[in-house]
């Protein structure tokens, strides 16, 4: 292992916010007309509830000011993890909570929320506005059963980050597609690590899905079907190829000293402190490393997500946030007007610059300031175009939970048994014969 540089620990964007916080983002007092008040439940993004913090709270203030009194947006911050965000929103939505008007939703939960009747359909006269110039896979993630239930807010994808000096020494030509097998080989040879996310949480599902998609398969082969009719692509050649990547990294010991506990933050820490020369992670890491003032920033390189199998194009993870309106809200018209402002090209540009979270609208990547701050903007954009969304199914919580359980710890993953066992568990759960 190369010697570790001393450096400050870099936290993932938003990790400092751990509790639900309320703020009046528009800066108006409690005497304002309550019929104009909109409550927006936001995901943690590093901006917290500060209307000058560069995050969603700032957009809430700016759109409130621009509305000319039409609406006043306040924000409440959801928990850190996607699973906890889902649980908190579901509790409120299932109770018909009219205090939720707008919500920032992980794309994988759009189908579940829409199927349950918790999301209002996007008004027909706003569909074109919300989809204009938006990356195609992100539009698909906002839909359920050919209807649009959310507006794309920001998109996300993972890149392969690496140290240029290490890749050069290893003889890797990073101008060409690289495979996971190549990375494992050079990491083992050079006594370094590959930063991945393999803890038992949603980030692990993101990795598994990208591996299966990159092999040409699908985790769920018919995502719109009812539970007992769902079929899975884990116990296939493509699914087994994905499992082989996980097993290889675990067996070769190139995933770090605690592979089963890795998440975005720990992965970034390994990369920053020279514990890993290679890392798959979201674009926010570049701004985080700059903020940490690492003295080797010029040695950081970026490339397209690794290929699962040689000869197949990789399918980078696709994430981000969709913005939906609660079907129980009594202010839907005002909420959709606010969403139009919050997801505009101008807002997405400001949000990307302020938080490092990539825009869903293509034109933002042509902006001169964005290209200056994010020299990898072109790669982010192309990776979004090629991105693979996680399955869009109303049973996503069960699907993801079952896969995370059976593929944990990663050191126990066996391509000859794990995919089949996981398929059986998912089939049993969705048939009511087993519980997670």
DRENDO-1510 file (C-alpha; in Angstrom, 1 decimal, always signed):
<recs>
REC; n; res; u; v; w
REC; 1; UNK; +0.0; +0.0; +0.0 .
REC; 2; UNK; +1.4; +3.4; -0.8 .
REC; 3; UNK; +2.0; +5.7; +2.1 .
REC; 4; UNK; -1.0; +7.7; +3.2 .
REC; 5; UNK; -1.0; +11.5; +3.1 .
REC; 6; UNK; -2.4; +13.3; +6.0 .
REC; 7; UNK; -5.5; +15.2; +5.1 .
REC; 8; UNK; -8.8; +16.4; +6.3 .
REC; 9; UNK; -11.7; +13.9; +6.1 .
REC; 10; UNK; -14.1; +14.9; +3.4 .
REC; 11; UNK; -17.8; +14.3; +4.2 .
REC; 12; UNK; -20.4; +13.6; +1.5 .
REC; 13; UNK; -22.6; +16.5; +0.6 .
REC; 14; UNK; -25.3; +16.9; +3.1 .
REC; 15; UNK; -23.9; +14.5; +5.7 .
REC; 16; UNK; -23.9; +17.2; +8.3 .
REC; 17; UNK; -27.7; +17.3; +8.4 .
REC; 18; UNK; -29.0; +14.5; +10.5 .
REC; 19; UNK; -32.3; +15.7; +11.8 .
REC; 20; UNK; -35.5; +17.2; +10.3 .
REC; 21; UNK; -35.3; +20.9; +10.4 .
REC; 22; UNK; -37.8; +23.6; +9.4 .
REC; 23; UNK; -37.1; +27.0; +8.0 .
REC; 24; UNK; -39.1; +29.8; +6.4 .
REC; 25; UNK; -36.9; +29.9; +3.3 .
REC; 26; UNK; -38.5; +33.0; +1.8 .
REC; 27; UNK; -37.7; +35.1; +4.8 .
REC; 28; UNK; -41.3; +36.3; +5.4 .
REC; 29; UNK; -42.8; +36.3; +8.8 .
REC; 30; UNK; -45.7; +34.2; +10.3 .
REC; 31; UNK; -48.3; +36.9; +9.4 .
REC; 32; UNK; -48.2; +36.1; +5.7 .
REC; 33; UNK; -51.2; +34.5; +4.1 .
REC; 34; UNK; -51.2; +30.8; +4.9 .
REC; 35; UNK; -53.0; +30.0; +1.7 .
REC; 36; UNK; -49.8; +31.0; -0.1 .
REC; 37; UNK; -47.5; +28.8; +2.0 .
REC; 38; UNK; -45.9; +25.8; +0.4 .
REC; 39; UNK; -43.9; +23.2; +2.4 .
REC; 40; UNK; -41.1; +21.5; +0.4 .
REC; 41; UNK; -39.5; +18.4; +1.9 .
REC; 42; UNK; -35.9; +18.4; +0.6 .
REC; 43; UNK; -33.1; +15.9; +0.7 .
REC; 44; UNK; -29.9; +16.9; +2.5 .
REC; 45; UNK; -27.6; +18.7; +0.0 .
REC; 46; UNK; -25.0; +20.5; +2.1 .
REC; 47; UNK; -27.0; +23.8; +1.9 .
REC; 48; UNK; -29.2; +22.9; +4.9 .
REC; 49; UNK; -31.8; +25.5; +5.6 .
REC; 50; UNK; -29.6; +28.5; +4.9 .
REC; 51; UNK; -31.2; +30.6; +2.1 .
REC; 52; UNK; -27.7; +31.6; +1.1 .
REC; 53; UNK; -26.2; +28.2; +1.3 .
REC; 54; UNK; -26.3; +27.3; -2.4 .
REC; 55; UNK; -28.8; +24.5; -1.9 .
REC; 56; UNK; -32.5; +23.9; -2.1 .
REC; 57; UNK; -33.3; +26.5; +0.6 .
REC; 58; UNK; -31.6; +29.2; -1.5 .
REC; 59; UNK; -33.7; +28.2; -4.5 .
REC; 60; UNK; -36.8; +28.3; -2.3 .
REC; 61; UNK; -36.1; +31.9; -1.4 .
REC; 62; UNK; -35.3; +32.9; -4.9 .
REC; 63; UNK; -38.4; +31.4; -6.4 .
REC; 64; UNK; -40.5; +32.8; -3.6 .
REC; 65; UNK; -39.1; +36.3; -4.3 .
REC; 66; UNK; -39.7; +35.8; -8.1 .
REC; 67; UNK; -43.3; +34.7; -7.6 .
REC; 68; UNK; -44.4; +38.2; -6.6 .
REC; 69; UNK; -46.4; +36.9; -3.7 .
REC; 70; UNK; -48.0; +34.0; -5.5 .
REC; 71; UNK; -46.5; +31.5; -3.0 .
REC; 72; UNK; -44.1; +31.3; -0.1 .
REC; 73; UNK; -41.9; +28.2; +0.1 .
REC; 74; UNK; -40.6; +26.8; +3.4 .
REC; 75; UNK; -38.3; +23.8; +3.5 .
REC; 76; UNK; -38.0; +20.8; +5.8 .
REC; 77; UNK; -34.9; +18.6; +5.6 .
REC; 78; UNK; -35.3; +14.9; +5.3 .
REC; 79; UNK; -32.9; +12.3; +6.8 .
REC; 80; UNK; -29.6; +11.5; +5.1 .
REC; 81; UNK; -30.3; +8.0; +3.6 .
REC; 82; UNK; -32.6; +7.4; +0.8 .
REC; 83; UNK; -34.3; +4.6; +2.7 .
REC; 84; UNK; -35.0; +6.9; +5.7 .
REC; 85; UNK; -36.3; +9.6; +3.4 .
REC; 86; UNK; -38.7; +7.1; +1.9 .
REC; 87; UNK; -40.0; +6.0; +5.2 .
REC; 88; UNK; -40.6; +9.5; +6.5 .
REC; 89; UNK; -42.4; +10.6; +3.4 .
REC; 90; UNK; -44.5; +7.4; +3.2 .
REC; 91; UNK; -45.7; +7.9; +6.8 .
REC; 92; UNK; -46.9; +11.4; +6.0 .
REC; 93; UNK; -48.3; +10.6; +2.6 .
REC; 94; UNK; -50.2; +7.5; +3.8 .
REC; 95; UNK; -51.7; +9.7; +6.6 .
REC; 96; UNK; -52.9; +12.2; +4.0 .
REC; 97; UNK; -50.7; +14.9; +5.5 .
REC; 98; UNK; -51.8; +18.1; +3.8 .
REC; 99; UNK; -48.7; +19.8; +5.3 .
REC; 100; UNK; -46.6; +18.3; +2.5 .
REC; 101; UNK; -46.9; +20.2; -0.7 .
REC; 102; UNK; -43.7; +19.5; -2.7 .
REC; 103; UNK; -41.2; +16.8; -2.1 .
REC; 104; UNK; -37.7; +15.9; -3.4 .
REC; 105; UNK; -37.9; +12.2; -4.2 .
REC; 106; UNK; -35.3; +9.6; -5.1 .
REC; 107; UNK; -36.2; +8.4; -8.7 .
REC; 108; UNK; -36.6; +4.8; -7.5 .
REC; 109; UNK; -39.5; +5.8; -5.3 .
REC; 110; UNK; -41.6; +7.5; -8.0 .
REC; 111; UNK; -43.3; +4.3; -9.1 .
REC; 112; UNK; -44.1; +3.2; -5.5 .
REC; 113; UNK; -45.5; +6.7; -4.5 .
REC; 114; UNK; -47.4; +7.0; -7.8 .
REC; 115; UNK; -48.9; +3.5; -7.6 .
REC; 116; UNK; -50.2; +4.3; -4.1 .
REC; 117; UNK; -51.8; +7.5; -5.3 .
REC; 118; UNK; -49.6; +9.7; -3.3 .
REC; 119; UNK; -48.2; +11.7; -6.2 .
REC; 120; UNK; -50.2; +14.1; -8.3 .
REC; 121; UNK; -49.9; +13.6; -12.0 .
REC; 122; UNK; -48.0; +16.4; -13.8 .
REC; 123; UNK; -50.5; +18.7; -15.4 .
REC; 124; UNK; -50.6; +18.2; -19.1 .
REC; 125; UNK; -49.8; +21.8; -19.9 .
REC; 126; UNK; -46.5; +21.5; -17.9 .
REC; 127; UNK; -45.2; +18.2; -19.2 .
REC; 128; UNK; -43.3; +19.8; -22.1 .
REC; 129; UNK; -41.9; +22.5; -19.8 .
REC; 130; UNK; -40.6; +19.9; -17.3 .
REC; 131; UNK; -39.0; +17.6; -20.0 .
REC; 132; UNK; -37.6; +20.2; -22.4 .
REC; 133; UNK; -33.9; +19.6; -22.8 .
REC; 134; UNK; -33.8; +17.0; -20.1 .
REC; 135; UNK; -31.6; +13.9; -20.4 .
REC; 136; UNK; -33.9; +11.0; -21.6 .
REC; 137; UNK; -33.2; +8.4; -18.8 .
REC; 138; UNK; -34.1; +11.0; -16.2 .
REC; 139; UNK; -37.4; +11.7; -17.9 .
REC; 140; UNK; -38.2; +8.0; -17.9 .
REC; 141; UNK; -37.4; +7.9; -14.1 .
REC; 142; UNK; -40.1; +10.6; -13.6 .
REC; 143; UNK; -42.8; +8.4; -15.2 .
REC; 144; UNK; -45.0; +5.5; -14.1 .
REC; 145; UNK; -47.2; +3.5; -16.5 .
REC; 146; UNK; -46.8; +6.1; -19.3 .
REC; 147; UNK; -47.8; +9.0; -17.1 .
REC; 148; UNK; -45.5; +11.7; -15.7 .
REC; 149; UNK; -45.6; +12.1; -11.9 .
REC; 150; UNK; -42.6; +14.3; -11.2 .
REC; 151; UNK; -40.4; +16.9; -12.7 .
REC; 152; UNK; -36.7; +16.2; -13.1 .
REC; 153; UNK; -34.7; +18.4; -10.7 .
REC; 154; UNK; -31.1; +17.2; -10.7 .
REC; 155; UNK; -29.5; +14.1; -12.2 .
REC; 156; UNK; -26.6; +12.1; -11.0 .
REC; 157; UNK; -24.1; +9.6; -12.3 .
REC; 158; UNK; -20.9; +8.0; -11.2 .
REC; 159; UNK; -17.5; +8.3; -12.8 .
REC; 160; UNK; -14.3; +6.4; -12.4 .
REC; 161; UNK; -11.9; +8.6; -10.5 .
REC; 162; UNK; -8.2; +7.8; -10.5 .
REC; 163; UNK; -4.7; +9.1; -9.8 .
REC; 164; UNK; -3.1; +9.8; -13.2 .
REC; 165; UNK; +0.3; +8.9; -11.9 .
REC; 166; UNK; -0.9; +5.5; -10.6 .
REC; 167; UNK; -2.7; +4.7; -13.9 .
REC; 168; UNK; +0.3; +5.7; -15.9 .
REC; 169; UNK; +2.6; +3.5; -13.8 .
REC; 170; UNK; +0.2; +0.6; -14.1 .
REC; 171; UNK; +0.1; +1.0; -17.9 .
REC; 172; UNK; -3.6; +1.7; -18.1 .
REC; 173; UNK; -4.7; +3.7; -21.1 .
REC; 174; UNK; -7.5; +5.7; -19.5 .
REC; 175; UNK; -8.5; +7.3; -22.8 .
REC; 176; UNK; -10.0; +3.9; -23.7 .
REC; 177; UNK; -12.8; +1.9; -21.8 .
REC; 178; UNK; -11.5; +0.0; -18.9 .
REC; 179; UNK; -13.0; -3.1; -17.2 .
REC; 180; UNK; -13.5; -4.0; -13.6 .
REC; 181; UNK; -11.2; -7.0; -14.3 .
REC; 182; UNK; -8.4; -4.6; -15.4 .
REC; 183; UNK; -8.8; -2.5; -12.3 .
REC; 184; UNK; -8.7; -5.5; -10.0 .
REC; 185; UNK; -5.6; -6.7; -11.7 .
REC; 186; UNK; -3.6; -3.5; -11.4 .
REC; 187; UNK; -4.9; -2.8; -7.9 .
REC; 188; UNK; -3.7; -6.2; -6.7 .
REC; 189; UNK; -0.3; -5.8; -8.5 .
REC; 190; UNK; +0.3; -2.3; -7.2 .
REC; 191; UNK; -1.0; -3.0; -3.6 .
REC; 192; UNK; -3.7; -0.4; -3.8 .
REC; 193; UNK; -7.5; -0.3; -3.6 .
REC; 194; UNK; -10.6; +0.4; -5.6 .
REC; 195; UNK; -13.1; +2.5; -3.8 .
REC; 196; UNK; -16.7; +1.1; -4.1 .
REC; 197; UNK; -19.9; +1.3; -2.1 .
REC; 198; UNK; -20.7; -2.2; -0.6 .
REC; 199; UNK; -22.2; -1.5; +2.8 .
REC; 200; UNK; -25.7; -2.8; +3.2 .
REC; 201; UNK; -27.6; +0.3; +2.0 .
REC; 202; UNK; -29.0; +1.8; -1.2 .
REC; 203; UNK; -25.5; +2.6; -2.5 .
REC; 204; UNK; -24.7; -1.1; -2.7 .
REC; 205; UNK; -27.9; -1.6; -4.8 .
REC; 206; UNK; -26.7; +1.1; -7.1 .
REC; 207; UNK; -23.4; -0.7; -7.7 .
REC; 208; UNK; -25.1; -4.1; -8.2 .
REC; 209; UNK; -27.6; -2.7; -10.7 .
REC; 210; UNK; -24.9; -1.0; -12.7 .
REC; 211; UNK; -22.9; -4.2; -12.9 .
REC; 212; UNK; -25.9; -6.2; -14.1 .
REC; 213; UNK; -26.8; -3.5; -16.6 .
REC; 214; UNK; -23.2; -3.3; -17.8 .
REC; 215; UNK; -23.2; -7.0; -18.6 .
REC; 216; UNK; -26.3; -6.4; -20.7 .
REC; 217; UNK; -28.9; -7.6; -18.2 .
REC; 218; UNK; -31.7; -6.3; -16.1 .
REC; 219; UNK; -32.2; -6.7; -12.3 .
REC; 220; UNK; -36.0; -6.7; -12.9 .
REC; 221; UNK; -37.0; -7.8; -16.4 .
REC; 222; UNK; -40.6; -6.6; -16.4 .
REC; 223; UNK; -40.7; -3.8; -13.8 .
REC; 224; UNK; -44.3; -2.7; -14.5 .
REC; 225; UNK; -45.8; -6.1; -13.6 .
REC; 226; UNK; -47.6; -7.0; -10.4 .
REC; 227; UNK; -45.6; -8.5; -7.6 .
REC; 228; UNK; -46.1; -12.2; -8.2 .
REC; 229; UNK; -45.5; -11.7; -12.0 .
REC; 230; UNK; -42.1; -9.9; -11.6 .
REC; 231; UNK; -39.2; -11.8; -13.1 .
REC; 232; UNK; -35.6; -11.1; -12.3 .
REC; 233; UNK; -32.3; -11.2; -14.2 .
REC; 234; UNK; -29.9; -12.0; -11.4 .
REC; 235; UNK; -29.7; -15.7; -12.0 .
REC; 236; UNK; -28.5; -15.3; -15.6 .
REC; 237; UNK; -25.1; -15.1; -17.3 .
REC; 238; UNK; -25.3; -11.3; -17.0 .
REC; 239; UNK; -26.3; -11.5; -13.3 .
REC; 240; UNK; -23.5; -13.9; -12.6 .
REC; 241; UNK; -21.0; -11.8; -14.4 .
REC; 242; UNK; -22.0; -8.9; -12.0 .
REC; 243; UNK; -21.6; -11.1; -9.0 .
REC; 244; UNK; -18.2; -12.2; -10.2 .
REC; 245; UNK; -16.9; -8.6; -10.1 .
REC; 246; UNK; -18.0; -8.3; -6.5 .
REC; 247; UNK; -16.4; -11.6; -5.5 .
REC; 248; UNK; -13.2; -10.8; -7.3 .
REC; 249; UNK; -12.8; -7.5; -5.5 .
REC; 250; UNK; -13.5; -9.1; -2.2 .
REC; 251; UNK; -11.3; -12.2; -2.7 .
REC; 252; UNK; -8.4; -10.1; -4.0 .
REC; 253; UNK; -8.7; -7.8; -1.1 .
REC; 254; UNK; -8.7; -4.6; -3.2 .
REC; 255; UNK; -11.8; -3.1; -1.9 .
REC; 256; UNK; -10.2; -1.6; +1.2 .
REC; 257; UNK; -9.8; -2.9; +4.8 .
REC; 258; UNK; -13.6; -2.9; +5.4 .
REC; 259; UNK; -15.3; -3.6; +2.1 .
REC; 260; UNK; -18.6; -4.5; +3.7 .
REC; 261; UNK; -18.8; -1.0; +5.4 .
REC; 262; UNK; -17.9; +1.2; +2.5 .
REC; 263; UNK; -20.2; +4.1; +1.4 .
REC; 264; UNK; -19.6; +7.2; -0.6 .
REC; 265; UNK; -17.9; +9.0; +2.3 .
REC; 266; UNK; -15.5; +6.2; +3.3 .
REC; 267; UNK; -14.7; +5.6; -0.3 .
REC; 268; UNK; -13.8; +9.3; -0.8 .
REC; 269; UNK; -11.7; +9.2; +2.4 .
REC; 270; UNK; -9.7; +6.2; +1.1 .
REC; 271; UNK; -9.1; +8.1; -2.2 .
REC; 272; UNK; -8.1; +11.3; -0.4 .
REC; 273; UNK; -5.7; +9.6; +2.0 .
REC; 274; UNK; -4.0; +7.4; -0.7 .
REC; 275; UNK; -5.7; +4.3; +0.5 .
REC; 276; UNK; -7.2; +3.8; -3.0 .
REC; 277; UNK; -5.8; +4.9; -6.4 .
REC; 278; UNK; -9.2; +4.3; -8.1 .
REC; 279; UNK; -12.7; +5.0; -7.0 .
REC; 280; UNK; -16.3; +5.0; -8.4 .
REC; 281; UNK; -18.3; +7.9; -7.0 .
REC; 282; UNK; -20.6; +10.8; -7.8 .
REC; 283; UNK; -19.3; +14.1; -9.2 .
REC; 284; UNK; -19.6; +16.0; -5.8 .
REC; 285; UNK; -16.2; +14.4; -4.9 .
REC; 286; UNK; -14.2; +16.8; -7.1 .
REC; 287; UNK; -15.5; +19.9; -5.3 .
REC; 288; UNK; -15.1; +18.1; -2.0 .
REC; 289; UNK; -11.4; +17.4; -2.7 .
REC; 290; UNK; -10.9; +21.0; -3.9 .
REC; 291; UNK; -12.4; +22.3; -0.7 .
REC; 292; UNK; -10.2; +20.0; +1.3 .
REC; 293; UNK; -7.2; +21.7; -0.5 .
REC; 294; UNK; -5.5; +18.5; -1.4 .
REC; 295; UNK; -2.1; +19.2; -2.8 .
REC; 296; UNK; -2.4; +16.6; -5.6 .
REC; 297; UNK; -5.6; +18.0; -7.3 .
REC; 298; UNK; -3.8; +18.0; -10.7 .
REC; 299; UNK; -3.2; +14.3; -10.4 .
REC; 300; UNK; -6.9; +13.5; -10.3 .
REC; 301; UNK; -8.3; +12.0; -13.5 .
REC; 302; UNK; -11.8; +10.9; -14.4 .
REC; 303; UNK; -13.1; +8.4; -16.9 .
REC; 304; UNK; -16.3; +6.6; -17.8 .
REC; 305; UNK; -17.6; +4.0; -15.4 .
REC; 306; UNK; -15.8; +0.6; -15.7 .
REC; 307; UNK; -17.3; -2.1; -18.0 .
REC; 308; UNK; -18.6; -5.2; -16.3 .
REC; 309; UNK; -17.4; -7.4; -19.2 .
REC; 310; UNK; -15.0; -6.6; -22.0 .
REC; 311; UNK; -16.7; -5.6; -25.2 .
REC; 312; UNK; -19.9; -4.4; -23.5 .
REC; 313; UNK; -20.4; -0.7; -22.9 .
REC; 314; UNK; -20.7; +0.2; -19.3 .
REC; 315; UNK; -24.0; +1.5; -17.9 .
REC; 316; UNK; -23.1; +4.1; -15.3 .
REC; 317; UNK; -25.4; +4.5; -12.3 .
REC; 318; UNK; -28.2; +6.9; -12.6 .
REC; 319; UNK; -29.5; +8.9; -9.6 .
REC; 320; UNK; -30.5; +12.4; -8.7 .
REC; 321; UNK; -33.8; +13.8; -7.4 .
REC; 322; UNK; -37.3; +14.2; -8.9 .
REC; 323; UNK; -39.7; +16.8; -7.6 .
REC; 324; UNK; -43.3; +15.7; -7.0 .
REC; 325; UNK; -46.5; +17.2; -5.6 .
REC; 326; UNK; -48.5; +15.5; -2.9 .
REC; 327; UNK; -51.9; +14.4; -4.1 .
REC; 328; UNK; -53.3; +15.5; -0.7 .
REC; 329; UNK; -52.0; +19.0; -1.0 .
REC; 330; UNK; -54.7; +21.7; -1.1 .
REC; 331; UNK; -52.4; +24.0; -3.1 .
REC; 332; UNK; -51.5; +21.9; -6.1 .
REC; 333; UNK; -51.7; +24.8; -8.6 .
REC; 334; UNK; -49.3; +26.9; -6.6 .
REC; 335; UNK; -47.1; +23.9; -5.9 .
REC; 336; UNK; -46.7; +23.1; -9.7 .
REC; 337; UNK; -46.0; +26.8; -10.3 .
REC; 338; UNK; -43.2; +26.7; -7.7 .
REC; 339; UNK; -41.9; +23.4; -9.2 .
REC; 340; UNK; -41.6; +25.1; -12.6 .
REC; 341; UNK; -39.4; +27.7; -11.1 .
REC; 342; UNK; -37.4; +25.4; -8.9 .
REC; 343; UNK; -36.5; +23.0; -11.8 .
REC; 344; UNK; -35.9; +25.7; -14.4 .
REC; 345; UNK; -32.6; +25.7; -16.3 .
REC; 346; UNK; -31.5; +28.8; -14.3 .
REC; 347; UNK; -32.3; +27.0; -11.0 .
REC; 348; UNK; -30.5; +23.8; -12.1 .
REC; 349; UNK; -27.4; +25.8; -13.1 .
REC; 350; UNK; -27.3; +27.6; -9.8 .
REC; 351; UNK; -27.9; +24.4; -7.9 .
REC; 352; UNK; -25.1; +22.6; -9.7 .
REC; 353; UNK; -22.7; +25.4; -9.1 .
REC; 354; UNK; -23.8; +25.7; -5.4 .
REC; 355; UNK; -23.8; +22.0; -4.4 .
REC; 356; UNK; -21.9; +20.0; -7.1 .
REC; 357; UNK; -25.1; +18.0; -7.9 .
REC; 358; UNK; -25.4; +17.7; -11.7 .
REC; 359; UNK; -28.2; +19.2; -13.6 .
REC; 360; UNK; -30.9; +17.3; -15.5 .
REC; 361; UNK; -31.1; +19.8; -18.3 .
REC; 362; UNK; -28.5; +19.4; -21.0 .
REC; 363; UNK; -27.9; +23.1; -21.7 .
REC; 364; UNK; -26.4; +23.6; -18.2 .
REC; 365; UNK; -23.4; +21.6; -19.3 .
REC; 366; UNK; -22.6; +24.1; -22.0 .
REC; 367; UNK; -22.5; +27.0; -19.6 .
REC; 368; UNK; -19.0; +28.5; -19.4 .
REC; 369; UNK; -19.0; +28.8; -15.6 .
REC; 370; UNK; -20.2; +25.2; -15.2 .
REC; 371; UNK; -17.5; +24.0; -17.5 .
REC; 372; UNK; -14.9; +26.0; -15.6 .
REC; 373; UNK; -15.9; +24.6; -12.2 .
REC; 374; UNK; -16.5; +21.1; -13.5 .
REC; 375; UNK; -13.9; +20.3; -16.1 .
REC; 376; UNK; -15.4; +16.8; -16.4 .
REC; 377; UNK; -18.9; +18.3; -17.3 .
REC; 378; UNK; -18.8; +16.7; -20.8 .
REC; 379; UNK; -18.2; +13.2; -19.3 .
REC; 380; UNK; -21.0; +13.7; -16.7 .
REC; 381; UNK; -23.4; +14.6; -19.5 .
REC; 382; UNK; -22.5; +11.6; -21.7 .
REC; 383; UNK; -22.6; +9.3; -18.7 .
REC; 384; UNK; -26.1; +10.5; -17.9 .
REC; 385; UNK; -27.1; +9.8; -21.5 .
REC; 386; UNK; -25.7; +6.2; -21.1 .
REC; 387; UNK; -26.9; +5.8; -17.5 .
REC; 388; UNK; -28.9; +2.8; -16.2 .
REC; 389; UNK; -31.7; +3.6; -13.8 .
REC; 390; UNK; -32.5; +1.2; -11.0 .
REC; 391; UNK; -35.7; -0.8; -11.6 .
REC; 392; UNK; -38.9; +1.3; -11.8 .
REC; 393; UNK; -41.3; -0.9; -9.9 .
REC; 394; UNK; -43.8; -0.2; -7.1 .
REC; 395; UNK; -42.1; -3.0; -5.2 .
REC; 396; UNK; -38.7; -1.4; -5.3 .
REC; 397; UNK; -38.3; -1.2; -1.5 .
REC; 398; UNK; -38.7; -5.0; -1.3 .
REC; 399; UNK; -36.5; -5.7; -4.3 .
REC; 400; UNK; -33.6; -3.5; -3.1 .
REC; 401; UNK; -33.9; -4.7; +0.5 .
REC; 402; UNK; -33.8; -8.3; -0.6 .
REC; 403; UNK; -30.8; -7.9; -2.9 .
REC; 404; UNK; -28.9; -5.9; -0.2 .
REC; 405; UNK; -29.5; -8.7; +2.3 .
REC; 406; UNK; -28.5; -11.6; +0.1 .
REC; 407; UNK; -25.4; -9.9; -1.3 .
REC; 408; UNK; -24.1; -8.9; +2.1 .
REC; 409; UNK; -21.4; -9.2; +3.2 .
REC; 410; UNK; -19.7; -8.8; -0.2 .
REC; 411; UNK; -17.1; -11.3; +0.7 .
REC; 412; UNK; -19.8; -14.1; +0.8 .
REC; 413; UNK; -21.0; -13.4; -2.7 .
REC; 414; UNK; -20.8; -16.5; -4.9 .
REC; 415; UNK; -21.8; -16.2; -8.5 .
REC; 416; UNK; -22.9; -19.9; -8.5 .
REC; 417; UNK; -25.3; -19.5; -5.6 .
REC; 418; UNK; -26.0; -15.8; -4.6 .
REC; 419; UNK; -28.0; -14.8; -7.7 .
REC; 420; UNK; -30.2; -17.9; -7.5 .
REC; 421; UNK; -30.8; -17.5; -3.7 .
REC; 422; UNK; -31.7; -13.9; -4.1 .
REC; 423; UNK; -34.1; -14.6; -6.9 .
REC; 424; UNK; -35.9; -17.2; -4.7 .
REC; 425; UNK; -36.1; -14.8; -1.8 .
REC; 426; UNK; -37.5; -12.0; -3.9 .
REC; 427; UNK; -40.1; -14.4; -5.4 .
REC; 428; UNK; -41.1; -15.6; -2.0 .
REC; 429; UNK; -41.4; -12.1; -0.5 .
REC; 430; UNK; -43.5; -10.8; -3.4 .
REC; 431; UNK; -45.7; -13.9; -3.2 .
REC; 432; UNK; -46.3; -13.4; +0.5 .
REC; 433; UNK; -44.3; -16.5; +1.5 .
REC; 434; UNK; -41.4; -14.7; +3.2 .
REC; 435; UNK; -40.6; -11.5; +5.0 .
REC; 436; UNK; -37.6; -9.3; +4.8 .
</recs>
